[in-house]
Amino acid sequence: MAESKCRDGPLGLSETPVCDFTGRPEGLPLHSAITRRELNSLRNKGKAMYNEDMERQEFEALVFRAIEALPPEFKSKLENVDIIVEDWPSPNQISRLGLRYKTQLLGLYEGVPQTKRDSGYNLVLPDKITIFQKPIELKCRSDKEIEMEVGRVVRHEIAHHFGIGDAALYKIESQKLRKNGENV
């Protein structure tokens, strides 16, 4: 079982993990993204463009709560992963993923998923999950929407840590939306 070293106070520095599930080789980055078309569609419908900047500490607290809200069977199996908050993705992250706009990337998993780890996986730096505050704020209209989107992005990136790919996640998320009667 992984030992969680989650903080209950403010992060201070953006490179300080919200949660450290401690040890990270280079891996295939996986991400939560919104397409430019989706963002424009939201803007045109008046559903995007949250006008206030949420304080970093408040946003980090949402990330922390999303992690704490994970079912125990998942939280106890988080191994060797740091979860941090950044304002924006770096130009390198954007170009590596083939995205055109920094507003498209909401979260990013960088590391080796648990399903790809073998007996040679040891003495490595932690995997890294980054949650990007500004793109999430741009997508949402209210603090409540930000909270819901942070929870969705955190769960999405943690799913990558467990080896679930984007195609499977989008299928699961679409089924969930249809079940709840929302437009996909």
Protein Blocks (a to p, Z undefined) as FASTA:
>chain_A
ZZddbdfbdekiaklcfbdcehjdddddddddddfklmmmmmmnopghiabdcdfklmmm
mmmmmmmmpcfklmmmpghiacdddfbdcfklmmmnopabfklpmbdcedddfklpcfkl
ghiacddddddfklmmmmpmbfklmmmmmmmmmmmmmmmmnopafklmmmmmmmmmmmno
paZZ
